[in-house]
Amino acid sequence: MTPGLLAGFLAVTLVAGALLGPWALRSAAPTLVHTPRLAIGLLFGSIVVWLGTALALGPLLAWAVTGPAVLPERAAQACQRCLNAANPFVAGTVDAGVPVVLLLALPALVTALLALGLVRECRRRQAESRRAAGLVLTSTTPHLVQGHEVRVLPDERPFAVTFPARHGGIVLSTGALERLSHLELAAVLAHEQAHLRQHHHLITALVSSLARHLRWVPLVAAVEGALPHYLEIAADNRARRCAGTPALVSALVRLGERNEPVLTGHPVGALHAAGPERIRHLVLPGSGSAGALPMLAVISHLLVLAAVGAAVHLPYALTALNGC
């Protein structure tokens, strides 16, 4: 296959993944809910693989086309030597009238801008999380509850919320402590601790920060919307193992959506332990092979994209390391 044909195949595959990815992820949900941590990795990997492969399209086309030289002669010759050294194809090139250096510089520029935007957005979210936690923690007192270090807020409404560990960790209301039984409280604490140990705040921050710049891609928007659901199910699974399903279901009912959270809206960086919407999954988990084929299709699609992306990026990386 020539680089031109491969570039065309890659472009079609990327567009198909971007447009059909949301449907495939929804169809795969009946299987993914049984393995939420795999689902989280698949969702996050979908964005990373799609983006990395999209950035490989320009370098791939650089092997297939020629165009006007825009660099000084010596720089152009050095660039061409590196390009030839990285090119694994033997087929000739086509004059497309596009400067080859543009095909290489544009993905590099996009990568740099995305990296800068990701760092800035993560810092912004961290600052907002710290500020939101500060509003809550000023009225709390530290307690040791069933072996867990928590902050207790005097509030008659039963709720539990978790901030990143460095911003305060688990916060319980006095209403939750009064209304939850010992086993129900154990389920809630295990759920919240799972958020911390499995780094759910970090995953949420990374995906939300990427989505802020890539939400126009349907696949990215779908991943951002589905991710919180699987994070909660992953934390639920931990709670079920620690305290049992009946205790967790009962606790979720008591911490139901009729109870208003401590802050209006959803404070940045906080994960709430509430969710009657998840009770049906806990009480009547789906069975059978529904969703298995879509999940395999998603995995296969990602493997193809990852293989093609690696086949483009690796020769350039090796060439750069070897000094052309």
Secondary structure, DSSP 8 states (H G I E B T S, - for coil): --HHHHHHHHHHHHHHHHHHHHHHHHHHHHHHTTSHHHHHHHHHHHHHHHHHHHTTHHHHHHTTEE----S-HHHHHHHHHHHHHH----S--EE-SS-HHHHHHHHHHHHHHHHHHHHHHHHHHHHHHHHHHHHHHTT-EEEEETTEEEEEE--SS--EEE--GGGT-EEEEHHHHHHS-HHHHHHHHHHHHHHHHTTHHHHHHHHHHHHHHHTTSHHHHHHHHHHHHHHHHHHHHHHHHHH-HHHHHHHHHHT-TTS--SSSS--TT-EE---GGGHHHHHS---SSTTHHHHHHHHHHHHHHHHHHHHHHHHHHHHHHTT-
